Amino acid sequence: MSTPYLKTDPWKIIEEGFDPNHVKSSESIFSLGNGAMGQRANFEEHYSGETFQGSYIGGVYYPDKTRVGWWKNGYPEYFAKVLNAPNWIGIDVHVNGIRLDLNNCLEIQNFRRELDMKNGVYHRSFTVQLEKNCAIEVHSTRFLSMVTGALGVIQYSIKALQDNTTLEFDSYIEGQITNQDSNWNDPFWEHTNQHASAEGLALFSHTLKTHFKICTYAHTEFVDARGAIIAAECTSEEQRLSQKAIVTLQQGEIGTATKFGGYFRCDKSSESTPLSEVKELLAAAQNQGFETVKTAHQEVWSEVWKQSDILIEGDEKAQQAIRFNIFQLNQTYNGKDPKLNIGPKGFTGEKYGGSTYWDTEAYCLPFYMATKGAEVARNLLKYRYDQLYKAIENAERLGFSGGAALYPMVTMNGEECHNEWEITFEEIHRNGAIAYAIYNYERFTGDKTYLPEMGMEVLVGIARFWAQRVNFSEAKGLYVILGVTGPNEYENNVNNNWYTNYIAQWCLLYTTEMWERLQVENQQVFKTLASKLKVRKEEVQSWQSIANQMYFPKHPEKDLFLQNDGFLDKELQTVEQLPAADRPINQHWSWDRILRSPYIKQADVLQGFYFFQEHFTMEALQTHFDYYEPFTVHESSLSPCVHAILAARLEKMEQAYAFYLRTARLDLDDYNKEVDEGLHITSMAGTWMSIVEGFGGMQMKDGALHFSPKLPQQWKAFSFKILYRNAIITVRVDQAGTRIHSSGATTSIFCNGAPITVNSDV
């Protein structure tokens, strides 16, 4: 683990002192987003040092050619890239003719970054000596409006530290941008038109191949020390539009540039450019002014925190960490647009292509469902329903038929776009996570309308896939699933991964149960779907039959499920026996050596015990946790959270706390030494789960909400809120016990196994 350089504060992320070695990491950690767009915390002014420039627009991607030296039938045609968009934040500054560049100056003092998570605002300040008689003090404030998704705001102020200081501001839009992860250095954007005037700057562009139309826009207002607006000079070069102004200051005086900008999504089908709409957006923001726009933005954040905040008393590092995770999750996705989803890096980097993984259904859905409500969670499920036809096409490419659906491991539009065959073809357990999300949504929200309207079609497609993916083993007299990769990606092309077999069995049984329920509860919809999907009684019976004859590998001597066939053939040395110099093994070992080792990247068998906790006794959980955790290296960001929840359930509180702190501070403390590439957004939802489902012990059992809270000894108390059906449930746990109350409804729930009635507040 690297040495943390960030200060601990319950509501802020703070960096003090300038270190060029921290620039790229801080660009990730101090990132901003509003669900529609986001950007890394790049400096507004020029910086000639090492940096990772990144601005991203939700849902905008490019199908980059898959770079491999071989091809297989059914292989994805492209690898999706979230695109680095034209840069609108740039404010180049010259002071008495000297360019402001923190990588090229005499001295930097009082450098400070501050991410105010409570208000969703990023601040940066520093004093810089450019030359012997040239020094200034800079203050920058930036936010991306949570009210208007297309709007970002920067206020950039410079104080003169000596007389006769001339500032040359150059506030610009730059279209010459590239992706850090481009395979072939192909251009991703074509810029078609540009506009520069006193009203603002506008660069019209579209992506190649995918033809997303975007207008990058900005307008900057320059103000001198007396508050007078200075007329700007506008220039328009190829792909670079600029507004320039000169401000002369005496010692102690301040010149300010206030910039409104962002990205306006254009209608793909429209031939015209929406310049008038862009001007209206800019005019409205300018008329309101910086403070008014910021206040409205902060009011949205206030409402977000009212529902999603988790309070931890007595442990400031843990408090800061959970708020950082909740903050980034709310910046990444707000549920307003069902065409959007949650990429593993969100708006903070390009790794994983910005695409949708099974992370959404397995880890993110519970957070959004319990903090934003059923409508937002339903939009995440609708995203998969809208792409069902693509999932069927994906399955057809691999030789499946009859409406079988294989959802992609990685996608932007429903097509598979992952470029590693062992994941693309073999990590088929993702189908199970999508079915599980439907089940999880209905049991928590009580909404039974999704299943007949959308969910049943998804379940049938998934069941048909599993029914074709199994094969009957004459030797075993049971159905097996061969050639798969489970959640533990450190084992590829194995037979009978226990988790995959188990979730396949569950999917078949659950689909059968829901199909039969639909027949009873809604005959009209049942008949319509039976005709549309061509489901026959014999097919449903076959799902039940396959499920009842599923094979599961077991230890020959212990009451223990094996991770997969052949696991016991490995040299079963635990992680404790690994030399520290070999960790992480994914950075020190060959892939061949990893695949032959017993080491587990993330929860695999234990993932099944987490999903289906009601299926197993505490004794079975204890046995499997004690067996598999010692082999687990936790080199997936998705691993510590599941282990934290299970450890808390087993009352292994020291382990649970250690796992929680690791998942919560994964990026803040840079455990994986890769935070410069972007944040681990989807695993942040697992951090929330670690507290609510782990220490809070929240579970759904037999249609009722249960809590079995446990207080880590490092905490004096913790509390959280849950949106549960028509109620807001508040749970507070301290050394005196647990208190639960409801706002808005009277709710029957269980605490530590005993039924209690929670009365609504008056």
Secondary structure, DSSP 8 states (H G I E B T S, - for coil): -----EE--SSEEEEES--GGGHHHHHHHT-EE-SSEEE----SS---SS----EEETT-EEEEE---S---TT--SEEEEE----B---EEEEETTEE--TTSSSEEEEEEEEEETTTTEEEEEEEEEEETTEEEEEEEEEEE-SSSTT-EEEEEEEEESSSSEEEEEEEEEE-----TT-SS----EEEEEEEEETTEEEEEEEETTT--EEEEEEEEEEE-TTS-EE--EEEEETTEEEEEEEEEE-TT-EEEEEEEEEEEEE-TT--S--HHHHHHHHHHHHHH-HHHHHHHHHHHHHHHHHHH--EEES-HHHHHHHHHHHHHHHHH--SS-TT----TTTTS--GGGG-B-THIIIIIHHHHHHHT-HHHHHHHHHHHHHTHHHHHHHHHHTT--TT-----SSBSSSS-----HHHHTT-TTHHHHHHHHHHHHHHHH---SHIIIIIHHHHHHHHHHHHHH-EEETTTTEEE--SB--S-TTS-SBS--HHHHHHHHHHHHHHHHHHHHHHHH-HHHHHHHHHHHT--HHHHHHHHHHHHTB---B-SSSS-B-SSTTGGGS----GGGS-GGG-SHHHHS-HHHHHHS--BSS-SHHHHHHHTGGGS-HHHHHHHHHHHGGGB---STTHHHHHHHHHHHTT-HHHHHHHHHHHHTTTTTTTTS-GGG---HHHHHHHHHIIIIIIS--EEETTEEEE-----TT-SEEEEEEEETTEEEEEEEETTEEEEEEESS-EEEEETTEEEEE-B--
